[in-house]
Amino acid sequence: MLGTPDYSEVMSGPKGPDEKWLGWAWMYYLSKRSKATNLNDPRVEIFFDTSYRATWIVPTGVPGAHEIGGVRERCS
């Protein structure tokens, strides 16, 4: 529904020889004040596990929106 994210990255950790892939983090900017990234701009971050399931959805600067899930939880 949201389309291609504005930013995405692979998550892994902890750093070192036994580093494991944890999933992805995607960020969608809902509006931007300028071309530069501003962490005060309204955005939604979505974290996925290695099974492609959203585990944490974090809206920032979006009135009335709240987090769903968490680092160790699955979204329902």
PDB file with one MODEL, atoms N, CA, C and O in Angstrom:
MODEL        1
ATOM      1  N   MET A   1       0.807  -1.178   0.000  1.00  0.00           N
ATOM      2  CA  MET A   1       0.000   0.000   0.000  1.00  0.00           C
ATOM      3  C   MET A   1       0.864   1.261   0.000  1.00  0.00           C
ATOM      4  O   MET A   1       0.513   2.250  -0.643  1.00  0.00           O
ATOM      5  N   LEU A   2       1.974   1.234   0.706  1.00  0.00           N
ATOM      6  CA  LEU A   2       2.811   2.423   0.808  1.00  0.00           C
ATOM      7  C   LEU A   2       3.794   2.562  -0.351  1.00  0.00           C
ATOM      8  O   LEU A   2       4.370   3.630  -0.555  1.00  0.00           O
ATOM      9  N   GLY A   3       3.983   1.494  -1.101  1.00  0.00           N
ATOM     10  CA  GLY A   3       4.925   1.553  -2.212  1.00  0.00           C
ATOM     11  C   GLY A   3       6.362   1.327  -1.765  1.00  0.00           C
ATOM     12  O   GLY A   3       6.611   0.791  -0.685  1.00  0.00           O
ATOM     13  N   THR A   4       7.293   1.737  -2.596  1.00  0.00           N
ATOM     14  CA  THR A   4       8.715   1.577  -2.316  1.00  0.00           C
ATOM     15  C   THR A   4       9.119   2.505  -1.171  1.00  0.00           C
ATOM     16  O   THR A   4       8.740   3.676  -1.168  1.00  0.00           O
ATOM     17  N   PRO A   5       9.888   1.997  -0.190  1.00  0.00           N
ATOM     18  CA  PRO A   5      10.280   2.866   0.921  1.00  0.00           C
ATOM     19  C   PRO A   5      11.245   3.958   0.462  1.00  0.00           C
ATOM     20  O   PRO A   5      11.948   3.813  -0.538  1.00  0.00           O
ATOM     21  N   ASP A   6      11.258   5.047   1.217  1.00  0.00           N
ATOM     22  CA  ASP A   6      12.203   6.123   0.942  1.00  0.00           C
ATOM     23  C   ASP A   6      13.614   5.725   1.356  1.00  0.00           C
ATOM     24  O   ASP A   6      14.597   6.226   0.811  1.00  0.00           O
ATOM     25  N   TYR A   7      13.701   4.825   2.319  1.00  0.00           N
ATOM     26  CA  TYR A   7      14.996   4.346   2.806  1.00  0.00           C
ATOM     27  C   TYR A   7      14.801   2.930   3.322  1.00  0.00           C
ATOM     28  O   TYR A   7      13.777   2.629   3.935  1.00  0.00           O
ATOM     29  N   SER A   8      15.772   2.060   3.081  1.00  0.00           N
ATOM     30  CA  SER A   8      15.726   0.707   3.632  1.00  0.00           C
ATOM     31  C   SER A   8      17.135   0.246   3.957  1.00  0.00           C
ATOM     32  O   SER A   8      18.109   0.695   3.353  1.00  0.00           O
ATOM     33  N   GLU A   9      17.225  -0.654   4.920  1.00  0.00           N
ATOM     34  CA  GLU A   9      18.521  -1.225   5.264  1.00  0.00           C
ATOM     35  C   GLU A   9      18.343  -2.622   5.830  1.00  0.00           C
ATOM     36  O   GLU A   9      17.299  -2.952   6.392  1.00  0.00           O
ATOM     37  N   VAL A  10      19.373  -3.436   5.673  1.00  0.00           N
ATOM     38  CA  VAL A  10      19.396  -4.780   6.238  1.00  0.00           C
ATOM     39  C   VAL A  10      19.851  -4.642   7.682  1.00  0.00           C
ATOM     40  O   VAL A  10      20.805  -3.919   7.970  1.00  0.00           O
ATOM     41  N   MET A  11      19.174  -5.330   8.586  1.00  0.00           N
ATOM     42  CA  MET A  11      19.562  -5.312   9.994  1.00  0.00           C
ATOM     43  C   MET A  11      20.301  -6.596  10.322  1.00  0.00           C
ATOM     44  O   MET A  11      19.889  -7.685   9.924  1.00  0.00           O
ATOM     45  N   SER A  12      21.385  -6.454  11.046  1.00  0.00           N
ATOM     46  CA  SER A  12      22.129  -7.616  11.507  1.00  0.00           C
ATOM     47  C   SER A  12      22.733  -7.284  12.865  1.00  0.00           C
ATOM     48  O   SER A  12      22.798  -6.119  13.258  1.00  0.00           O
ATOM     49  N   GLY A  13      23.164  -8.296  13.563  1.00  0.00           N
ATOM     50  CA  GLY A  13      23.783  -8.050  14.855  1.00  0.00           C
ATOM     51  C   GLY A  13      23.886  -9.324  15.652  1.00  0.00           C
ATOM     52  O   GLY A  13      23.271 -10.312  15.250  1.00  0.00           O
ATOM     53  N   PRO A  14      24.599  -9.384  16.730  1.00  0.00           N
ATOM     54  CA  PRO A  14      25.588  -8.379  17.094  1.00  0.00           C
ATOM     55  C   PRO A  14      26.789  -8.450  16.161  1.00  0.00           C
ATOM     56  O   PRO A  14      27.022  -9.470  15.511  1.00  0.00           O
ATOM     57  N   LYS A  15      27.537  -7.377  16.100  1.00  0.00           N
ATOM     58  CA  LYS A  15      28.701  -7.328  15.201  1.00  0.00           C
ATOM     59  C   LYS A  15      29.748  -8.343  15.633  1.00  0.00           C
ATOM     60  O   LYS A  15      29.952  -8.559  16.828  1.00  0.00           O
ATOM     61  N   GLY A  16      30.399  -8.954  14.685  1.00  0.00           N
ATOM     62  CA  GLY A  16      31.451  -9.915  14.987  1.00  0.00           C
ATOM     63  C   GLY A  16      31.388 -11.106  14.055  1.00  0.00           C
ATOM     64  O   GLY A  16      30.596 -11.114  13.113  1.00  0.00           O
ATOM     65  N   PRO A  17      32.210 -12.114  14.303  1.00  0.00           N
ATOM     66  CA  PRO A  17      32.279 -13.278  13.401  1.00  0.00           C
ATOM     67  C   PRO A  17      30.990 -14.093  13.345  1.00  0.00           C
ATOM     68  O   PRO A  17      30.738 -14.775  12.351  1.00  0.00           O
ATOM     69  N   ASP A  18      30.163 -14.034  14.403  1.00  0.00           N
ATOM     70  CA  ASP A  18      28.905 -14.779  14.421  1.00  0.00           C
ATOM     71  C   ASP A  18      27.703 -13.875  14.137  1.00  0.00           C
ATOM     72  O   ASP A  18      26.580 -14.172  14.546  1.00  0.00           O
ATOM     73  N   GLU A  19      27.951 -12.778  13.437  1.00  0.00           N
ATOM     74  CA  GLU A  19      26.893 -11.820  13.125  1.00  0.00           C
ATOM     75  C   GLU A  19      25.756 -12.516  12.370  1.00  0.00           C
ATOM     76  O   GLU A  19      26.003 -13.297  11.452  1.00  0.00           O
ATOM     77  N   LYS A  20      24.516 -12.231  12.760  1.00  0.00           N
ATOM     78  CA  LYS A  20      23.353 -12.871  12.143  1.00  0.00           C
ATOM     79  C   LYS A  20      22.456 -11.835  11.497  1.00  0.00           C
ATOM     80  O   LYS A  20      22.343 -10.706  11.974  1.00  0.00           O
ATOM     81  N   TRP A  21      21.823 -12.233  10.412  1.00  0.00           N
ATOM     82  CA  TRP A  21      20.868 -11.385   9.724  1.00  0.00           C
ATOM     83  C   TRP A  21      19.583 -11.398  10.524  1.00  0.00           C
ATOM     84  O   TRP A  21      19.072 -12.463  10.869  1.00  0.00           O
ATOM     85  N   LEU A  22      19.046 -10.196  10.827  1.00  0.00           N
ATOM     86  CA  LEU A  22      17.837 -10.082  11.638  1.00  0.00           C
ATOM     87  C   LEU A  22      16.603  -9.698  10.841  1.00  0.00           C
ATOM     88  O   LEU A  22      15.480  -9.953  11.275  1.00  0.00           O
ATOM     89  N   GLY A  23      16.803  -9.080   9.666  1.00  0.00           N
ATOM     90  CA  GLY A  23      15.668  -8.651   8.852  1.00  0.00           C
ATOM     91  C   GLY A  23      15.951  -7.324   8.178  1.00  0.00           C
ATOM     92  O   GLY A  23      17.096  -7.029   7.834  1.00  0.00           O
ATOM     93  N   TRP A  24      14.904  -6.512   7.985  1.00  0.00           N
ATOM     94  CA  TRP A  24      15.017  -5.225   7.297  1.00  0.00           C
ATOM     95  C   TRP A  24      14.359  -4.139   8.112  1.00  0.00           C
ATOM     96  O   TRP A  24      13.518  -4.398   8.973  1.00  0.00           O
ATOM     97  N   ALA A  25      14.764  -2.907   7.820  1.00  0.00           N
ATOM     98  CA  ALA A  25      14.089  -1.715   8.336  1.00  0.00           C
ATOM     99  C   ALA A  25      13.755  -0.841   7.134  1.00  0.00           C
ATOM    100  O   ALA A  25      14.628  -0.536   6.322  1.00  0.00           O
ATOM    101  N   TRP A  26      12.508  -0.444   7.021  1.00  0.00           N
ATOM    102  CA  TRP A  26      12.056   0.437   5.932  1.00  0.00           C
ATOM    103  C   TRP A  26      11.536   1.725   6.536  1.00  0.00           C
ATOM    104  O   TRP A  26      10.917   1.709   7.600  1.00  0.00           O
ATOM    105  N   MET A  27      11.782   2.847   5.864  1.00  0.00           N
ATOM    106  CA  MET A  27      11.275   4.127   6.320  1.00  0.00           C
ATOM    107  C   MET A  27      10.525   4.821   5.195  1.00  0.00           C
ATOM    108  O   MET A  27      10.991   4.888   4.058  1.00  0.00           O
ATOM    109  N   TYR A  28       9.371   5.326   5.536  1.00  0.00           N
ATOM    110  CA  TYR A  28       8.528   6.084   4.610  1.00  0.00           C
ATOM    111  C   TYR A  28       8.340   7.488   5.172  1.00  0.00           C
ATOM    112  O   TYR A  28       7.852   7.647   6.291  1.00  0.00           O
ATOM    113  N   TYR A  29       8.720   8.502   4.409  1.00  0.00           N
ATOM    114  CA  TYR A  29       8.448   9.885   4.796  1.00  0.00           C
ATOM    115  C   TYR A  29       7.071  10.252   4.253  1.00  0.00           C
ATOM    116  O   TYR A  29       6.816  10.113   3.057  1.00  0.00           O
ATOM    117  N   LEU A  30       6.189  10.716   5.124  1.00  0.00           N
ATOM    118  CA  LEU A  30       4.840  11.084   4.715  1.00  0.00           C
ATOM    119  C   LEU A  30       4.809  12.489   4.125  1.00  0.00           C
ATOM    120  O   LEU A  30       3.974  12.790   3.273  1.00  0.00           O
ATOM    121  N   SER A  31       5.708  13.335   4.575  1.00  0.00           N
ATOM    122  CA  SER A  31       5.908  14.655   3.992  1.00  0.00           C
ATOM    123  C   SER A  31       7.307  15.121   4.398  1.00  0.00           C
ATOM    124  O   SER A  31       7.847  14.683   5.414  1.00  0.00           O
ATOM    125  N   LYS A  32       7.881  16.011   3.593  1.00  0.00           N
ATOM    126  CA  LYS A  32       9.215  16.526   3.883  1.00  0.00           C
ATOM    127  C   LYS A  32       9.207  18.034   3.712  1.00  0.00           C
ATOM    128  O   LYS A  32       8.572  18.570   2.804  1.00  0.00           O
ATOM    129  N   ARG A  33       9.926  18.707   4.601  1.00  0.00           N
ATOM    130  CA  ARG A  33      10.025  20.161   4.546  1.00  0.00           C
ATOM    131  C   ARG A  33      11.018  20.624   3.485  1.00  0.00           C
ATOM    132  O   ARG A  33      10.916  21.734   2.963  1.00  0.00           O
ATOM    133  N   SER A  34      11.973  19.760   3.178  1.00  0.00           N
ATOM    134  CA  SER A  34      12.986  20.079   2.171  1.00  0.00           C
ATOM    135  C   SER A  34      13.528  18.777   1.608  1.00  0.00           C
ATOM    136  O   SER A  34      13.094  17.702   2.021  1.00  0.00           O
ATOM    137  N   LYS A  35      14.466  18.852   0.672  1.00  0.00           N
ATOM    138  CA  LYS A  35      15.052  17.636   0.091  1.00  0.00           C
ATOM    139  C   LYS A  35      15.929  16.897   1.092  1.00  0.00           C
ATOM    140  O   LYS A  35      16.097  15.682   0.997  1.00  0.00           O
ATOM    141  N   ALA A  36      16.485  17.626   2.048  1.00  0.00           N
ATOM    142  CA  ALA A  36      17.347  17.018   3.063  1.00  0.00           C
ATOM    143  C   ALA A  36      16.513  16.209   4.054  1.00  0.00           C
ATOM    144  O   ALA A  36      15.349  16.528   4.300  1.00  0.00           O
ATOM    145  N   THR A  37      17.108  15.171   4.617  1.00  0.00           N
ATOM    146  CA  THR A  37      16.436  14.364   5.630  1.00  0.00           C
ATOM    147  C   THR A  37      16.345  15.154   6.925  1.00  0.00           C
ATOM    148  O   THR A  37      17.326  15.754   7.364  1.00  0.00           O
ATOM    149  N   ASN A  38      15.180  15.152   7.526  1.00  0.00           N
ATOM    150  CA  ASN A  38      14.947  15.831   8.787  1.00  0.00           C
ATOM    151  C   ASN A  38      14.182  14.861   9.674  1.00  0.00           C
ATOM    152  O   ASN A  38      13.071  14.454   9.334  1.00  0.00           O
ATOM    153  N   LEU A  39      14.763  14.490  10.801  1.00  0.00           N
ATOM    154  CA  LEU A  39      14.128  13.504  11.669  1.00  0.00           C
ATOM    155  C   LEU A  39      12.850  14.020  12.325  1.00  0.00           C
ATOM    156  O   LEU A  39      12.167  13.257  13.009  1.00  0.00           O
ATOM    157  N   ASN A  40      12.514  15.285  12.136  1.00  0.00           N
ATOM    158  CA  ASN A  40      11.250  15.819  12.642  1.00  0.00           C
ATOM    159  C   ASN A  40      10.129  15.710  11.614  1.00  0.00           C
ATOM    160  O   ASN A  40       8.974  15.981  11.943  1.00  0.00           O
ATOM    161  N   ASP A  41      10.435  15.322  10.386  1.00  0.00           N
ATOM    162  CA  ASP A  41       9.409  15.155   9.362  1.00  0.00           C
ATOM    163  C   ASP A  41       8.531  13.947   9.713  1.00  0.00           C
ATOM    164  O   ASP A  41       9.044  12.961  10.241  1.00  0.00           O
ATOM    165  N   PRO A  42       7.231  13.998   9.435  1.00  0.00           N
ATOM    166  CA  PRO A  42       6.348  12.851   9.703  1.00  0.00           C
ATOM    167  C   PRO A  42       6.809  11.633   8.900  1.00  0.00           C
ATOM    168  O   PRO A  42       7.052  11.722   7.696  1.00  0.00           O
ATOM    169  N   ARG A  43       6.923  10.501   9.586  1.00  0.00           N
ATOM    170  CA  ARG A  43       7.424   9.296   8.929  1.00  0.00           C
ATOM    171  C   ARG A  43       6.897   8.052   9.636  1.00  0.00           C
ATOM    172  O   ARG A  43       6.394   8.115  10.758  1.00  0.00           O
ATOM    173  N   VAL A  44       7.027   6.924   8.947  1.00  0.00           N
ATOM    174  CA  VAL A  44       6.681   5.626   9.521  1.00  0.00           C
ATOM    175  C   VAL A  44       7.846   4.686   9.242  1.00  0.00           C
ATOM    176  O   VAL A  44       8.283   4.549   8.100  1.00  0.00           O
ATOM    177  N   GLU A  45       8.348   4.038  10.295  1.00  0.00           N
ATOM    178  CA  GLU A  45       9.391   3.025  10.147  1.00  0.00           C
ATOM    179  C   GLU A  45       8.738   1.662  10.371  1.00  0.00           C
ATOM    180  O   GLU A  45       7.947   1.477  11.296  1.00  0.00           O
ATOM    181  N   ILE A  46       9.089   0.716   9.504  1.00  0.00           N
ATOM    182  CA  ILE A  46       8.548  -0.642   9.618  1.00  0.00           C
ATOM    183  C   ILE A  46       9.722  -1.608   9.674  1.00  0.00           C
ATOM    184  O   ILE A  46      10.600  -1.580   8.812  1.00  0.00           O
ATOM    185  N   PHE A  47       9.733  -2.458  10.685  1.00  0.00           N
ATOM    186  CA  PHE A  47      10.793  -3.439  10.869  1.00  0.00           C
ATOM    187  C   PHE A  47      10.248  -4.822  10.547  1.00  0.00           C
ATOM    188  O   PHE A  47       9.179  -5.201  11.026  1.00  0.00           O
ATOM    189  N   PHE A  48      10.979  -5.568   9.741  1.00  0.00           N
ATOM    190  CA  PHE A  48      10.586  -6.906   9.311  1.00  0.00           C
ATOM    191  C   PHE A  48      11.591  -7.929   9.821  1.00  0.00           C
ATOM    192  O   PHE A  48      12.784  -7.641   9.917  1.00  0.00           O
ATOM    193  N   ASP A  49      11.104  -9.134  10.151  1.00  0.00           N
ATOM    194  CA  ASP A  49      12.010 -10.210  10.534  1.00  0.00           C
ATOM    195  C   ASP A  49      12.437 -10.983   9.286  1.00  0.00           C
ATOM    196  O   ASP A  49      12.090 -10.604   8.167  1.00  0.00           O
ATOM    197  N   THR A  50      13.177 -12.049   9.480  1.00  0.00           N
ATOM    198  CA  THR A  50      13.688 -12.830   8.349  1.00  0.00           C
ATOM    199  C   THR A  50      12.605 -13.649   7.652  1.00  0.00           C
ATOM    200  O   THR A  50      12.855 -14.246   6.605  1.00  0.00           O
ATOM    201  N   SER A  51      11.399 -13.681   8.230  1.00  0.00           N
ATOM    202  CA  SER A  51      10.260 -14.365   7.599  1.00  0.00           C
ATOM    203  C   SER A  51       9.374 -13.386   6.839  1.00  0.00           C
ATOM    204  O   SER A  51       8.264 -13.726   6.428  1.00  0.00           O
ATOM    205  N   TYR A  52       9.884 -12.148   6.655  1.00  0.00           N
ATOM    206  CA  TYR A  52       9.161 -11.105   5.909  1.00  0.00           C
ATOM    207  C   TYR A  52       7.904 -10.626   6.624  1.00  0.00           C
ATOM    208  O   TYR A  52       6.991 -10.104   5.984  1.00  0.00           O
ATOM    209  N   ARG A  53       7.846 -10.797   7.937  1.00  0.00           N
ATOM    210  CA  ARG A  53       6.699 -10.337   8.722  1.00  0.00           C
ATOM    211  C   ARG A  53       7.052  -9.051   9.434  1.00  0.00           C
ATOM    212  O   ARG A  53       8.144  -8.927   9.989  1.00  0.00           O
ATOM    213  N   ALA A  54       6.134  -8.081   9.428  1.00  0.00           N
ATOM    214  CA  ALA A  54       6.341  -6.851  10.170  1.00  0.00           C
ATOM    215  C   ALA A  54       6.316  -7.177  11.661  1.00  0.00           C
ATOM    216  O   ALA A  54       5.382  -7.816  12.145  1.00  0.00           O
ATOM    217  N   THR A  55       7.337  -6.741  12.383  1.00  0.00           N
ATOM    218  CA  THR A  55       7.424  -6.993  13.818  1.00  0.00           C
ATOM    219  C   THR A  55       7.244  -5.727  14.641  1.00  0.00           C
ATOM    220  O   THR A  55       6.937  -5.790  15.831  1.00  0.00           O
ATOM    221  N   TRP A  56       7.441  -4.554  13.989  1.00  0.00           N
ATOM    222  CA  TRP A  56       7.351  -3.304  14.731  1.00  0.00           C
ATOM    223  C   TRP A  56       7.047  -2.189  13.745  1.00  0.00           C
ATOM    224  O   TRP A  56       7.753  -2.041  12.747  1.00  0.00           O
ATOM    225  N   ILE A  57       6.032  -1.421  13.999  1.00  0.00           N
ATOM    226  CA  ILE A  57       5.676  -0.281  13.158  1.00  0.00           C
ATOM    227  C   ILE A  57       5.725   0.950  14.055  1.00  0.00           C
ATOM    228  O   ILE A  57       5.048   1.013  15.082  1.00  0.00           O
ATOM    229  N   VAL A  58       6.538   1.931  13.652  1.00  0.00           N
ATOM    230  CA  VAL A  58       6.793   3.098  14.491  1.00  0.00           C
ATOM    231  C   VAL A  58       6.472   4.383  13.731  1.00  0.00           C
ATOM    232  O   VAL A  58       7.274   4.822  12.907  1.00  0.00           O
ATOM    233  N   PRO A  59       5.317   4.992  13.993  1.00  0.00           N
ATOM    234  CA  PRO A  59       5.029   6.294  13.386  1.00  0.00           C
ATOM    235  C   PRO A  59       5.649   7.406  14.240  1.00  0.00           C
ATOM    236  O   PRO A  59       5.632   7.334  15.468  1.00  0.00           O
ATOM    237  N   THR A  60       6.185   8.415  13.592  1.00  0.00           N
ATOM    238  CA  THR A  60       6.774   9.565  14.276  1.00  0.00           C
ATOM    239  C   THR A  60       6.218  10.834  13.653  1.00  0.00           C
ATOM    240  O   THR A  60       6.240  10.993  12.432  1.00  0.00           O
ATOM    241  N   GLY A  61       5.722  11.732  14.484  1.00  0.00           N
ATOM    242  CA  GLY A  61       5.178  12.984  13.984  1.00  0.00           C
ATOM    243  C   GLY A  61       3.857  12.832  13.255  1.00  0.00           C
ATOM    244  O   GLY A  61       3.494  13.679  12.439  1.00  0.00           O
ATOM    245  N   VAL A  62       3.133  11.755  13.544  1.00  0.00           N
ATOM    246  CA  VAL A  62       1.841  11.488  12.915  1.00  0.00           C
ATOM    247  C   VAL A  62       0.772  11.564  14.009  1.00  0.00           C
ATOM    248  O   VAL A  62       0.642  10.629  14.799  1.00  0.00           O
ATOM    249  N   PRO A  63       0.011  12.651  14.070  1.00  0.00           N
ATOM    250  CA  PRO A  63      -0.982  12.809  15.136  1.00  0.00           C
ATOM    251  C   PRO A  63      -1.958  11.630  15.196  1.00  0.00           C
ATOM    252  O   PRO A  63      -2.500  11.204  14.176  1.00  0.00           O
ATOM    253  N   GLY A  64      -2.171  11.114  16.409  1.00  0.00           N
ATOM    254  CA  GLY A  64      -3.121  10.032  16.626  1.00  0.00           C
ATOM    255  C   GLY A  64      -2.582   8.638  16.336  1.00  0.00           C
ATOM    256  O   GLY A  64      -3.253   7.653  16.643  1.00  0.00           O
ATOM    257  N   ALA A  65      -1.395   8.524  15.756  1.00  0.00           N
ATOM    258  CA  ALA A  65      -0.824   7.205  15.446  1.00  0.00           C
ATOM    259  C   ALA A  65       0.026   6.723  16.621  1.00  0.00           C
ATOM    260  O   ALA A  65       0.603   7.528  17.352  1.00  0.00           O
ATOM    261  N   HIS A  66       0.097   5.409  16.794  1.00  0.00           N
ATOM    262  CA  HIS A  66       0.899   4.839  17.877  1.00  0.00           C
ATOM    263  C   HIS A  66       1.644   3.605  17.377  1.00  0.00           C
ATOM    264  O   HIS A  66       1.292   3.020  16.353  1.00  0.00           O
ATOM    265  N   GLU A  67       2.678   3.223  18.122  1.00  0.00           N
ATOM    266  CA  GLU A  67       3.486   2.052  17.765  1.00  0.00           C
ATOM    267  C   GLU A  67       2.646   0.789  17.822  1.00  0.00           C
ATOM    268  O   GLU A  67       1.703   0.676  18.605  1.00  0.00           O
ATOM    269  N   ILE A  68       3.017  -0.162  16.968  1.00  0.00           N
ATOM    270  CA  ILE A  68       2.411  -1.489  16.981  1.00  0.00           C
ATOM    271  C   ILE A  68       3.565  -2.482  17.051  1.00  0.00           C
ATOM    272  O   ILE A  68       4.543  -2.361  16.314  1.00  0.00           O
ATOM    273  N   GLY A  69       3.447  -3.457  17.938  1.00  0.00           N
ATOM    274  CA  GLY A  69       4.478  -4.484  18.059  1.00  0.00           C
ATOM    275  C   GLY A  69       5.647  -3.976  18.886  1.00  0.00           C
ATOM    276  O   GLY A  69       5.493  -3.094  19.730  1.00  0.00           O
ATOM    277  N   GLY A  70       6.797  -4.535  18.635  1.00  0.00           N
ATOM    278  CA  GLY A  70       8.007  -4.176  19.347  1.00  0.00           C
ATOM    279  C   GLY A  70       9.160  -4.999  18.859  1.00  0.00           C
ATOM    280  O   GLY A  70       9.000  -5.850  17.984  1.00  0.00           O
ATOM    281  N   VAL A  71      10.305  -4.759  19.408  1.00  0.00           N
ATOM    282  CA  VAL A  71      11.514  -5.437  18.961  1.00  0.00           C
ATOM    283  C   VAL A  71      11.370  -6.947  19.048  1.00  0.00           C
ATOM    284  O   VAL A  71      11.828  -7.651  18.148  1.00  0.00           O
ATOM    285  N   ARG A  72      10.756  -7.463  20.091  1.00  0.00           N
ATOM    286  CA  ARG A  72      10.648  -8.913  20.278  1.00  0.00           C
ATOM    287  C   ARG A  72       9.240  -9.445  20.014  1.00  0.00           C
ATOM    288  O   ARG A  72       8.962 -10.614  20.281  1.00  0.00           O
ATOM    289  N   GLU A  73       8.360  -8.610  19.500  1.00  0.00           N
ATOM    290  CA  GLU A  73       6.981  -9.035  19.256  1.00  0.00           C
ATOM    291  C   GLU A  73       6.699  -9.113  17.764  1.00  0.00           C
ATOM    292  O   GLU A  73       7.471  -8.609  16.947  1.00  0.00           O
ATOM    293  N   ARG A  74       5.611  -9.735  17.425  1.00  0.00           N
ATOM    294  CA  ARG A  74       5.098  -9.726  16.049  1.00  0.00           C
ATOM    295  C   ARG A  74       3.857  -8.870  16.013  1.00  0.00           C
ATOM    296  O   ARG A  74       3.077  -8.851  16.964  1.00  0.00           O
ATOM    297  N   CYS A  75       3.676  -8.166  14.922  1.00  0.00           N
ATOM    298  CA  CYS A  75       2.448  -7.371  14.750  1.00  0.00           C
ATOM    299  C   CYS A  75       1.288  -8.320  14.512  1.00  0.00           C
ATOM    300  O   CYS A  75       1.454  -9.366  13.885  1.00  0.00           O
ATOM    301  N   SER A  76       0.128  -7.962  15.004  1.00  0.00           N
ATOM    302  CA  SER A  76      -1.042  -8.820  14.772  1.00  0.00           C
ATOM    303  C   SER A  76      -2.056  -8.109  13.912  1.00  0.00           C
ATOM    304  O   SER A  76      -3.109  -8.670  13.607  1.00  0.00           O
TER     305      SER A  76
ENDMDL
END
